[in-house]
Amino acid sequence: MSDQWNKANWLKKVKEQPAELSISDHRIRRRIQLLNIHLFDLQLLRWVRPFLIRLSGDIAEATTEFVFDLFKFQSTLLPRSLSATIRDKNIEITQMLLSGVLDQRFIHSCREQALLCFRYQLDLSNQIALSHGFINCIVEAINRQVSRREQALIISKALEKSLT
């Protein structure tokens, strides 16, 4: 019974988190609706921010390594100078995602990352793998930082919807 109270208390704290879906482009708003992203999903990500923000560099580093491994697997060598650019972009996207705000700036950063994939001719299946790799890096960090497994699962589902 005490567990239920704690969960209810936690959900109350999550719902108090500042978050917003401020996308002016109606096509993108429609996609968000189709992905079933709600304000509560962003509030969950905002709630987990204090746990993960200090790890954003580690998350970006792991994602960057995943990117280079993926390109190696595809027999495409990326210039090592691109490593810092990819890492910085991953830090930016991670921090924006954890801000609890889904806005034009976030969409712009995601588009820039997609253009990078296009520029280096990364095919669709590998782009999907890259997206899942990024999500997995964050989910691993969530699992290490959040004490209750149920909380981590709920937050992970919100993250997957937000990054799909």
C-alpha positions as CSV (number, residue, x, y, z in Angstrom):
1,M,0.0,0.0,0.0
2,S,2.9,2.3,0.8
3,D,4.3,1.6,-2.7
4,Q,1.1,3.0,-4.3
5,W,1.3,6.2,-2.2
6,N,4.9,6.7,-3.3
7,K,3.9,6.2,-7.0
8,A,1.0,8.6,-6.7
9,N,3.3,11.1,-5.0
10,W,5.9,10.7,-7.7
11,L,3.4,11.1,-10.5
12,K,2.2,14.3,-8.8
13,K,5.7,15.7,-8.7
14,V,6.1,14.7,-12.4
15,K,3.0,16.6,-13.3
16,E,4.3,19.7,-11.6
17,Q,7.3,19.9,-14.0
18,P,7.3,22.8,-16.5
19,A,6.9,21.5,-20.0
20,E,5.5,22.6,-23.3
21,L,4.7,21.5,-26.8
22,S,5.2,24.8,-28.8
23,I,5.5,23.8,-32.4
24,S,4.0,26.3,-34.8
25,D,4.3,24.1,-37.9
26,H,1.0,22.3,-38.3
27,R,2.6,19.3,-40.1
28,I,5.0,18.7,-37.2
29,R,2.2,19.1,-34.7
30,R,0.3,16.5,-36.6
31,R,3.3,14.1,-36.5
32,I,3.6,14.7,-32.7
33,Q,-0.1,13.7,-32.4
34,L,0.4,10.6,-34.5
35,L,3.4,9.6,-32.3
36,N,1.1,10.1,-29.3
37,I,3.5,12.5,-27.5
38,H,1.7,14.3,-24.7
39,L,2.7,17.0,-22.3
40,F,3.1,14.3,-19.6
41,D,5.8,12.6,-21.7
42,L,7.8,15.9,-21.6
43,Q,7.1,16.4,-17.9
44,L,8.7,12.9,-17.3
45,L,11.8,13.9,-19.3
46,R,11.9,17.2,-17.4
47,W,11.7,15.3,-14.1
48,V,14.6,13.1,-14.9
49,R,16.7,16.0,-16.1
50,P,18.6,16.6,-12.7
51,F,19.6,12.9,-12.8
52,L,20.8,12.9,-16.4
53,I,22.0,16.4,-17.2
54,R,25.4,15.9,-15.7
55,L,25.7,12.7,-17.8
56,S,24.8,14.4,-21.1
57,G,28.5,14.5,-22.1
58,D,28.8,10.7,-21.4
59,I,25.6,10.0,-23.3
60,A,26.9,12.1,-26.2
61,E,30.3,10.4,-26.1
62,A,28.7,6.9,-26.2
63,T,26.4,8.0,-29.0
64,T,29.3,9.4,-31.0
65,E,31.2,6.1,-30.7
66,F,28.1,4.3,-31.8
67,V,27.9,6.7,-34.9
68,F,31.5,6.0,-35.8
69,D,31.0,2.2,-35.3
70,L,27.9,2.3,-37.5
71,F,29.8,4.1,-40.3
72,K,32.7,1.6,-40.0
73,F,30.2,-1.2,-40.3
74,Q,29.0,0.4,-43.5
75,S,32.6,0.7,-44.7
76,T,32.4,4.5,-44.6
77,L,35.1,6.4,-42.9
78,L,34.1,9.6,-41.3
79,P,36.8,12.3,-40.8
80,R,37.8,12.2,-37.1
81,S,37.4,16.0,-37.1
82,L,33.7,15.3,-37.4
83,S,33.7,13.6,-34.0
84,A,33.5,16.9,-32.0
85,T,30.7,18.1,-34.2
86,I,28.7,15.0,-33.7
87,R,29.4,15.0,-30.0
88,D,28.3,18.6,-29.6
89,K,25.1,18.0,-31.6
90,N,24.3,15.0,-29.4
91,I,24.9,17.0,-26.2
92,E,22.6,19.8,-27.6
93,I,19.8,17.4,-28.5
94,T,20.1,15.5,-25.2
95,Q,19.9,18.8,-23.2
96,M,17.0,20.1,-25.2
97,L,15.1,16.8,-24.9
98,L,15.6,16.9,-21.1
99,S,14.3,20.5,-20.9
100,G,10.7,19.4,-21.2
101,V,10.2,21.6,-24.2
102,L,9.5,20.3,-27.7
103,D,9.9,23.4,-29.9
104,Q,11.2,24.5,-33.3
105,R,14.8,24.6,-32.0
106,F,14.6,21.0,-31.1
107,I,13.1,20.1,-34.5
108,H,15.9,22.1,-36.2
109,S,18.6,20.3,-34.3
110,C,17.1,16.9,-35.3
111,R,16.9,18.0,-38.9
112,E,20.6,19.0,-38.8
113,Q,21.5,15.6,-37.6
114,A,19.4,14.0,-40.3
115,L,21.2,16.2,-42.9
116,L,24.5,14.8,-41.6
117,C,23.2,11.2,-42.2
118,F,22.1,12.3,-45.7
119,R,25.5,14.0,-46.5
120,Y,27.4,10.8,-45.6
121,Q,24.8,8.6,-47.4
122,L,23.7,6.7,-44.3
123,D,20.8,4.5,-45.5
124,L,17.5,4.5,-43.7
125,S,18.0,1.2,-41.8
126,N,21.3,2.6,-40.4
127,Q,19.5,5.9,-39.5
128,I,17.0,3.9,-37.5
129,A,19.8,2.0,-35.8
130,L,21.5,5.4,-35.0
131,S,18.2,6.6,-33.4
132,H,17.9,3.5,-31.4
133,G,21.5,3.7,-30.3
134,F,20.9,7.2,-29.0
135,I,17.8,6.1,-27.2
136,N,19.6,3.1,-25.7
137,C,22.4,5.3,-24.4
138,I,19.9,7.5,-22.6
139,V,17.9,4.6,-21.3
140,E,21.0,3.0,-19.9
141,A,21.8,6.3,-18.1
142,I,18.2,6.4,-16.8
143,N,18.4,2.9,-15.5
144,R,21.6,3.7,-13.6
145,Q,20.2,6.9,-12.1
146,V,16.5,6.3,-11.3
147,S,16.0,4.1,-8.3
148,R,12.7,2.4,-9.1
149,R,12.5,0.1,-12.1
150,E,8.9,1.1,-12.8
151,Q,9.9,4.8,-12.9
152,A,12.7,4.0,-15.4
153,L,10.3,2.1,-17.6
154,I,7.7,4.8,-17.7
155,I,10.4,7.4,-18.5
156,S,12.0,5.2,-21.2
157,K,8.7,4.9,-22.9
158,A,8.2,8.7,-23.0
159,L,11.7,9.0,-24.3
160,E,11.2,6.5,-27.1
161,K,8.0,8.3,-28.2
162,S,9.8,11.7,-28.2
163,L,12.7,10.5,-30.3
164,T,11.0,8.1,-32.8
